[in-house]
Amino acid sequence: MSTAISRNGIIAALDIGTTKISCFIARQLSDGSMRVIGIGHVKARGMKNSIITDMEKAETSIRSAVEAAEQMADERIGAVIVNISNGQILSTKLFAEMSISNRAINNTDVYKVIDRGLSQFNSEGREIFHCIPTNYILDGEDVYDPRGMYGNTLGVGIHLISVNISPVRNINTVIERCHLDIASKIVSPYASGISCLINDEKKLGTTIIEMGGGTTGIAIFLGGHIVYTASVPVGGIHVTNDIARGLTTTVANAERIKTLYGCTFTSPKDNSEYIKVPLLGDEDEANICNIPRSTLVKIIQPRIEETFELVYNRIKESGFNDISSRNVVITGGASQLQGVVETASKILGKHVRIGKPQETKGLPRSMSGPAFATCSGLLQYGMQTHTAPVKTASSEQKSGGYIGRIGQWLLQNF
């Protein structure tokens, strides 16, 4: 992997989604913050449910987004921070401990206890994206940083986030074909959480729900760490397809109708408000069908309710539903549908708000909303990495085995 920030202080993020591909280029400022100087945003092609289905079309879309951002920034980029939205995201909790013999704990001790935890995970067919030590225990007591402290037994709790390796390899390949290196990779809901949550929300406990085009990602933050992440295979494009089928119109018309008139719950006036729907295959404007808005809502409502019911089940399975906060932050393009907050609050039984990118200078108003939270989070992740991706076995050999693998993490986390 390449360095996230280039020698001239340039950093780039590439958000590859089902319905859109976005590229942000930012420059690091003297105060350590960043300002976005280039933006590229195109319709995604060759993607389905956040997985590449046509390499040629996906490559063309990525090139278009990157070139637009480069032209606006007047900079050429060589590496990007990229997200993964699908690939069966898996959270795994591990615990490991070892004897210290009542001496001062050093870096090597921390290396070894983390590596002992990693050795418990069967990574066959999966790539580990994030290794997050959530807590250290020294002689039975929680400690923030054990280095320099004395004790007999050092333990560590670890949260691993992994994905299926095949979708990741396809992402790697298409980015290489665009003559770009990958500086870092991060799962989408984690990036959205970095972008949208304030520190108190991360500490007290908040669930981020990233409603993308093809999938909906989930990330739970507690104690300042991400402690759980998952995804469900339902997103905004499924709502659009339901509308297209239900109203017998094109997908493009269905997307426009959803954006202009869509809602997740009915109101008394919906029966008297009519929507013009061009029929599929009929270009004669005289044959446009008029339907009550209530018909549209009845198509949208079941799909959105299904999405949040699936999310609720994942949160319940995580074991954090009761101990985490009652706060939920929803982001992603599909979160902008009218009534989403109310529907989520009813099904999840929690306080819900819409999340927007925080602390990202230079974003125009049109791109400072929830649809671009992931791309903004990718930049923030690159600027100040919270956790380092764990290298695969092949790259471990190049970086000196577990010392190189864990050493990189320690340098970025202490």
Backbone torsions as a table, in degrees:
resi	resn	phi	psi	omega
1	MET	NA	144.9	179.7
2	SER	-86.7	166.8	175.9
3	THR	-69.3	138.0	-175.8
4	ALA	-66.2	-41.0	-177.4
5	ILE	-104.7	126.6	-178.7
6	SER	-75.3	173.4	-177.9
7	ARG	-61.4	-30.6	179.1
8	ASN	-93.0	17.6	173.6
9	GLY	78.7	20.7	-179.3
10	ILE	-96.5	137.0	177.5
11	ILE	-134.6	141.5	-176.0
12	ALA	-131.0	143.1	178.4
13	ALA	-123.0	141.8	179.6
14	LEU	-128.3	112.8	179.7
15	ASP	-100.1	109.1	-178.6
16	ILE	-102.2	108.9	-178.8
17	GLY	-120.0	-178.2	-179.0
18	THR	-71.7	-40.4	-173.6
19	THR	-107.2	-21.2	-179.8
20	LYS	-146.5	154.8	173.5
21	ILE	-125.4	126.7	-176.1
22	SER	-124.0	143.9	175.5
23	CYS	-130.4	123.9	174.6
24	PHE	-112.0	133.7	172.5
25	ILE	-116.4	130.2	-178.0
26	ALA	-128.8	158.2	175.7
27	ARG	-116.0	134.3	177.0
28	GLN	-73.0	132.5	-179.6
29	LEU	-94.5	168.2	-175.4
30	SER	-64.1	-25.3	179.8
31	ASP	-87.4	7.4	178.3
32	GLY	91.3	-9.2	177.2
33	SER	-84.2	-170.2	-179.5
34	MET	-141.3	158.6	176.0
35	ARG	-133.2	129.8	177.8
36	VAL	-71.4	127.3	-178.0
37	ILE	-119.7	-9.2	179.6
38	GLY	-148.1	136.9	-178.3
39	ILE	-135.7	131.5	172.3
40	GLY	-128.4	135.6	-174.5
41	HIS	-148.7	115.4	-178.2
42	VAL	-134.8	162.5	174.5
43	LYS	-70.4	133.9	-179.3
44	ALA	-76.0	136.0	173.7
45	ARG	-128.0	151.4	-178.9
46	GLY	75.9	21.3	-179.1
47	MET	-126.5	145.6	172.9
48	LYS	-147.4	124.9	-178.1
49	ASN	51.3	41.3	176.8
50	SER	66.8	17.5	177.9
51	ILE	-119.9	139.5	179.4
52	ILE	-69.6	126.5	177.4
53	THR	-114.9	-16.5	178.1
54	ASP	-142.6	105.3	-174.4
55	MET	-60.9	-41.5	-178.0
56	GLU	-63.5	-47.6	-179.1
57	LYS	-66.2	-40.2	178.8
58	ALA	-63.8	-42.3	178.3
59	GLU	-61.1	-43.3	179.7
60	THR	-62.2	-41.5	179.3
61	SER	-64.6	-44.4	180.0
62	ILE	-63.7	-44.9	178.6
63	ARG	-58.8	-41.9	-178.7
64	SER	-63.4	-44.0	-179.9
65	ALA	-65.5	-44.2	-178.8
66	VAL	-66.1	-44.7	-178.6
67	GLU	-63.9	-37.3	177.7
68	ALA	-64.9	-41.1	178.9
69	ALA	-67.8	-41.0	179.2
70	GLU	-63.6	-41.2	-179.4
71	GLN	-64.1	-42.2	179.7
72	MET	-67.1	-39.6	-177.8
73	ALA	-81.5	-16.6	-173.7
74	ASP	57.0	42.0	179.9
75	GLU	-140.2	150.2	172.7
76	ARG	-104.7	135.9	179.8
77	ILE	-109.7	149.7	179.4
78	GLY	-114.9	-15.3	-177.4
79	ALA	-146.5	153.1	-179.6
80	VAL	-134.5	153.7	167.4
81	ILE	-95.3	126.5	-171.0
82	VAL	-123.4	153.3	-179.6
83	ASN	-105.1	160.6	171.1
84	ILE	-127.3	123.8	-177.8
85	SER	-103.4	-21.3	-177.8
86	ASN	-129.8	-172.7	-177.1
87	GLY	106.6	23.1	179.3
88	GLN	52.4	69.5	178.5
89	ILE	-58.9	131.2	-177.4
90	LEU	-126.7	129.6	172.8
91	SER	-99.7	134.0	179.1
92	THR	-132.6	128.0	177.1
93	LYS	-99.7	130.6	-179.4
94	LEU	-128.8	155.9	173.4
95	PHE	-140.0	136.8	178.1
96	ALA	-140.9	153.1	175.9
97	GLU	-149.1	160.9	178.6
98	MET	-153.1	161.1	-179.1
99	SER	-80.7	140.3	-179.4
100	ILE	-112.0	-21.9	178.6
101	SER	67.6	41.9	172.1
102	ASN	51.8	52.5	174.4
103	ARG	-133.1	171.5	-179.6
104	ALA	-68.3	133.3	-178.4
105	ILE	-81.2	134.4	-179.7
106	ASN	-118.9	-177.4	-178.3
107	ASN	-58.4	-42.0	-177.4
108	THR	-61.2	-37.9	177.5
109	ASP	-61.1	-42.3	179.3
110	VAL	-66.5	-41.2	175.5
111	TYR	-52.9	-50.0	-170.8
112	LYS	-68.1	-41.2	-176.9
113	VAL	-70.8	-35.0	176.2
114	ILE	-67.7	-43.4	179.7
115	ASP	-64.6	-32.9	176.5
116	ARG	-63.7	-37.9	176.1
117	GLY	-66.9	-43.4	-179.8
118	LEU	-62.1	-32.7	-177.6
119	SER	-67.1	-14.6	179.3
120	GLN	-79.1	-15.0	-174.0
121	PHE	-92.9	130.4	176.2
122	ASN	-87.5	104.3	-173.6
123	SER	-92.3	11.7	-178.4
124	GLU	-60.6	124.4	178.5
125	GLY	78.5	4.3	-177.9
126	ARG	-132.6	153.9	174.2
127	GLU	-114.3	127.6	178.0
128	ILE	-78.8	121.0	-179.6
129	PHE	-92.2	-42.2	-174.0
130	HIS	-137.9	137.2	175.0
131	CYS	-121.5	106.9	-173.8
132	ILE	-116.5	103.4	171.4
133	PRO	-66.8	117.0	-175.5
134	THR	-90.8	-24.9	177.8
135	ASN	-164.5	151.2	173.8
136	TYR	-113.2	143.5	178.5
137	ILE	-126.0	121.5	179.3
138	LEU	-115.6	112.6	-177.7
139	ASP	51.5	43.2	175.2
140	GLY	86.6	-1.8	-178.7
141	GLU	-115.7	138.4	177.1
142	ASP	-69.2	133.9	175.9
143	VAL	-133.4	152.4	-177.8
144	TYR	-79.2	-51.3	-179.4
145	ASP	-135.4	108.8	-173.8
146	PRO	-77.3	-12.1	-175.1
147	ARG	-63.4	131.5	-178.9
148	GLY	88.5	-8.9	179.6
149	MET	-92.1	158.6	-179.1
150	TYR	-104.2	143.8	177.5
151	GLY	-176.7	175.4	-179.9
152	ASN	-102.0	-33.7	-176.5
153	THR	-134.3	127.9	178.4
154	LEU	-113.8	125.8	177.4
155	GLY	-122.1	157.2	178.5
156	VAL	-142.8	135.7	171.4
157	GLY	-96.1	134.3	-173.8
158	ILE	-127.1	137.8	171.3
159	HIS	-112.5	115.2	177.4
160	LEU	-101.2	137.3	173.4
161	ILE	-118.1	122.2	-177.9
162	SER	-132.0	159.7	178.4
163	VAL	-136.8	161.7	174.9
164	ASN	-60.3	139.9	-170.7
165	ILE	-75.6	-28.7	-175.1
166	SER	-63.4	-49.6	177.6
167	PRO	-60.7	-33.4	179.9
168	VAL	-67.5	-42.3	179.1
169	ARG	-62.3	-36.6	178.2
170	ASN	-66.9	-39.6	175.2
171	ILE	-62.8	-45.5	178.5
172	ASN	-56.4	-45.2	-176.1
173	THR	-65.2	-46.3	-176.6
174	VAL	-67.2	-32.8	177.7
175	ILE	-71.7	-38.2	175.6
176	GLU	-61.9	-37.9	178.5
177	ARG	-66.6	-21.0	175.0
178	CYS	-88.5	7.9	179.4
179	HIS	60.4	43.1	176.7
180	LEU	-124.9	147.5	172.1
181	ASP	-95.0	158.9	175.7
182	ILE	-101.5	114.7	179.2
183	ALA	-77.3	-35.0	-179.3
184	SER	-166.7	157.2	177.3
185	LYS	-128.1	143.6	-177.6
186	ILE	-147.8	142.6	177.1
187	VAL	-71.3	143.7	-170.1
188	SER	-58.7	-47.7	-178.2
189	PRO	-63.0	-29.5	176.2
190	TYR	-65.8	-45.0	178.4
191	ALA	-61.6	-41.6	178.9
192	SER	-63.2	-38.2	177.8
193	GLY	-65.1	-41.8	177.3
194	ILE	-60.0	-38.4	-176.1
195	SER	-75.9	-38.5	-167.0
196	CYS	-103.2	-20.9	-173.8
197	LEU	-95.2	140.8	171.8
198	ILE	-84.7	165.8	-174.6
199	ASN	-58.9	-40.1	-179.2
200	ASP	-64.3	-35.5	177.3
201	GLU	-65.3	-39.2	178.5
202	LYS	-67.4	-35.6	-178.0
203	LYS	-76.6	-45.8	-174.1
204	LEU	-79.1	-23.5	177.2
205	GLY	115.6	116.1	179.8
206	THR	-147.9	141.4	175.0
207	THR	-101.7	126.7	175.1
208	ILE	-99.8	132.4	177.2
209	ILE	-119.5	112.0	-176.7
210	GLU	-101.2	104.6	-176.2
211	MET	-89.9	94.1	-179.0
212	GLY	-89.8	-171.0	-179.1
213	GLY	-72.1	-43.3	-175.7
214	GLY	-111.6	-20.0	-179.6
215	THR	-140.8	161.6	174.1
216	THR	-119.5	119.2	-177.9
217	GLY	-95.8	152.0	-178.8
218	ILE	-129.7	134.9	174.0
219	ALA	-142.2	129.7	177.8
220	ILE	-108.5	126.7	176.9
221	PHE	-108.4	137.5	179.5
222	LEU	-157.0	135.5	180.0
223	GLY	65.6	23.9	179.8
224	GLY	86.0	-0.7	-178.0
225	HIS	-121.0	159.1	166.5
226	ILE	-82.3	123.6	-174.4
227	VAL	-112.4	-9.9	178.8
228	TYR	-160.7	143.8	174.1
229	THR	-150.0	148.8	-179.6
230	ALA	-161.7	177.5	175.3
231	SER	-146.8	154.5	174.1
232	VAL	-122.1	144.2	-171.3
233	PRO	-82.1	47.6	178.9
234	VAL	-136.4	136.2	179.8
235	GLY	-151.5	-167.9	-176.1
236	GLY	-61.1	-32.5	-178.5
237	ILE	-66.2	-27.9	178.0
238	HIS	-68.9	-36.5	175.1
239	VAL	-63.9	-45.3	179.3
240	THR	-59.7	-44.3	179.6
241	ASN	-64.8	-37.5	176.8
242	ASP	-60.7	-42.5	179.5
243	ILE	-64.9	-44.1	-179.9
244	ALA	-59.1	-43.7	179.6
245	ARG	-71.0	-44.2	-175.7
246	GLY	-67.5	-32.2	-178.2
247	LEU	-104.3	0.6	179.9
248	THR	54.4	57.0	178.9
249	THR	-136.1	176.2	-179.2
250	THR	-75.2	161.5	178.0
251	VAL	-63.3	-38.9	178.8
252	ALA	-62.1	-44.4	177.2
253	ASN	-65.4	-38.2	179.3
254	ALA	-62.8	-40.7	178.6
255	GLU	-64.3	-42.2	179.2
256	ARG	-64.5	-44.2	179.7
257	ILE	-63.3	-42.1	178.4
258	LYS	-60.2	-45.3	-177.8
259	THR	-65.3	-41.9	-174.6
260	LEU	-82.0	-37.7	-170.5
261	TYR	-124.4	-4.3	-173.4
262	GLY	-67.8	146.3	176.2
263	CYS	-156.0	156.5	-176.1
264	THR	-98.8	-2.1	176.9
265	PHE	-145.6	153.5	-176.5
266	THR	-85.5	155.7	174.3
267	SER	-133.2	160.3	-176.3
268	PRO	-56.7	-31.1	-176.3
269	LYS	-81.6	-6.3	-175.7
270	ASP	-64.3	-30.3	-179.3
271	ASN	-72.2	-23.0	-178.0
272	SER	-100.5	-6.9	178.6
273	GLU	-98.7	124.9	-174.8
274	TYR	-110.4	147.7	-178.6
275	ILE	-120.4	136.1	177.1
276	LYS	-84.4	126.6	-177.2
277	VAL	-123.8	112.6	174.1
278	PRO	-67.8	128.0	-176.8
279	LEU	-76.7	148.9	-178.7
280	LEU	-61.7	125.7	176.6
281	GLY	78.6	2.4	-179.4
282	ASP	-116.5	105.7	-176.2
283	GLU	-89.9	-1.4	179.4
284	ASP	-77.5	113.0	-176.9
285	GLU	-62.3	-22.6	179.8
286	ALA	-69.4	-17.9	-178.1
287	ASN	-100.8	16.7	176.3
288	ILE	-64.2	136.3	-178.1
289	CYS	-91.9	137.0	174.8
290	ASN	-103.1	124.3	179.6
291	ILE	-124.1	149.7	174.2
292	PRO	-69.1	145.9	-179.9
293	ARG	-58.4	-28.2	-179.7
294	SER	-60.6	-31.4	177.7
295	THR	-65.0	-41.5	178.0
296	LEU	-63.5	-44.8	-178.4
297	VAL	-62.3	-38.4	-179.3
298	LYS	-67.3	-20.9	174.8
299	ILE	-80.9	-41.7	-175.3
300	ILE	-73.9	-43.8	-170.8
301	GLN	-54.5	-47.9	-178.2
302	PRO	-62.6	-36.6	-178.3
303	ARG	-68.8	-42.4	179.5
304	ILE	-67.3	-40.5	177.4
305	GLU	-63.8	-40.3	176.5
306	GLU	-60.0	-42.3	-179.7
307	THR	-58.6	-48.7	-177.5
308	PHE	-73.8	-25.8	173.2
309	GLU	-67.7	-40.0	175.6
310	LEU	-64.3	-41.7	177.9
311	VAL	-62.4	-43.6	179.5
312	TYR	-59.4	-41.7	179.4
313	ASN	-63.8	-40.2	178.2
314	ARG	-64.5	-43.1	179.9
315	ILE	-63.8	-41.2	179.2
316	LYS	-64.0	-40.3	179.1
317	GLU	-67.3	-25.0	-175.8
318	SER	-67.5	-25.7	-176.2
319	GLY	87.5	0.3	-178.0
320	PHE	-106.5	4.0	-175.4
321	ASN	-62.7	-38.1	-176.1
322	ASP	-89.0	-30.5	-174.3
323	ILE	-93.2	-15.2	177.4
324	SER	-87.8	169.1	-177.1
325	SER	-65.8	165.5	176.7
326	ARG	-85.1	11.6	-177.5
327	ASN	-91.1	136.7	174.4
328	VAL	-129.7	134.2	175.7
329	VAL	-118.3	123.2	-178.4
330	ILE	-105.6	135.0	179.7
331	THR	-142.2	-176.5	-176.3
332	GLY	95.4	159.4	-175.8
333	GLY	-59.2	-38.8	-177.5
334	ALA	-71.2	-13.6	179.7
335	SER	-71.7	-12.3	-176.5
336	GLN	-83.2	-3.2	177.1
337	LEU	-66.2	132.4	-177.8
338	GLN	-58.9	131.8	177.1
339	GLY	93.0	-3.4	-178.1
340	VAL	-61.6	-43.7	-178.4
341	VAL	-60.5	-46.0	-178.8
342	GLU	-64.7	-41.4	179.6
343	THR	-66.2	-43.1	178.9
344	ALA	-62.7	-43.5	-179.4
345	SER	-62.3	-39.0	-179.6
346	LYS	-66.8	-43.9	-175.3
347	ILE	-79.4	-40.4	-176.5
348	LEU	-84.6	-20.4	-179.1
349	GLY	68.3	33.1	-177.9
350	LYS	-134.8	162.9	173.5
351	HIS	-72.4	131.4	-173.7
352	VAL	-126.0	138.2	171.8
353	ARG	-137.5	160.6	175.6
354	ILE	-85.7	134.0	-179.0
355	GLY	-99.0	136.3	177.1
356	LYS	-126.2	156.9	-179.4
357	PRO	-56.9	136.1	177.9
358	GLN	-108.7	146.9	170.2
359	GLU	55.9	38.9	175.3
360	THR	-118.9	102.6	-177.3
361	LYS	-77.9	148.4	173.2
362	GLY	91.6	-4.7	179.6
363	LEU	-78.0	130.6	174.6
364	PRO	-67.8	160.2	-177.7
365	ARG	-56.0	-37.7	-177.2
366	SER	-66.5	-17.0	-178.2
367	MET	-121.8	19.3	178.4
368	SER	-105.4	17.5	179.7
369	GLY	-99.7	-174.2	-175.0
370	PRO	-63.2	-23.4	-178.4
371	ALA	-66.4	-21.0	-176.7
372	PHE	-115.9	19.4	-179.8
373	ALA	-65.7	-39.3	-178.6
374	THR	-63.8	-46.4	-178.1
375	CYS	-62.9	-40.0	176.4
376	SER	-63.8	-39.9	178.7
377	GLY	-65.5	-32.8	176.6
378	LEU	-61.7	-42.8	177.5
379	LEU	-62.1	-46.2	-178.9
380	GLN	-64.1	-36.8	177.5
381	TYR	-62.5	-40.8	179.4
382	GLY	-70.0	-33.6	-178.9
383	MET	-69.7	-41.0	-178.7
384	GLN	-143.4	84.7	-172.7
385	THR	-62.3	125.5	178.6
386	HIS	-79.8	-38.9	177.4
387	THR	-144.5	142.2	-178.8
388	ALA	-88.8	136.9	173.4
389	PRO	-61.1	140.5	178.2
390	VAL	-84.2	133.0	-177.2
391	LYS	-72.3	154.2	176.3
392	THR	-77.7	171.6	-174.8
393	ALA	-58.8	-39.9	-177.3
394	SER	-66.0	-37.8	-179.2
395	SER	-79.8	-21.6	176.8
396	GLU	-62.1	-37.0	-178.2
397	GLN	-63.5	-31.0	179.9
398	LYS	-78.3	-21.6	-174.3
399	SER	-109.8	14.5	173.6
400	GLY	87.7	33.3	175.4
401	GLY	67.5	-149.3	-171.4
402	TYR	-69.1	-27.1	178.8
403	ILE	-63.8	-43.4	177.3
404	GLY	-68.2	-38.2	-177.4
405	ARG	-66.6	-47.3	-178.6
406	ILE	-82.9	-30.1	-180.0
407	GLY	-60.6	-40.5	178.3
408	GLN	-60.6	-41.8	179.7
409	TRP	-62.0	-46.1	-177.5
410	LEU	-61.1	-41.8	-180.0
411	LEU	-60.3	-31.4	-176.2
412	GLN	-93.5	-10.9	-175.0
413	ASN	-113.5	-7.5	177.0
414	PHE	-123.0	NA	NA
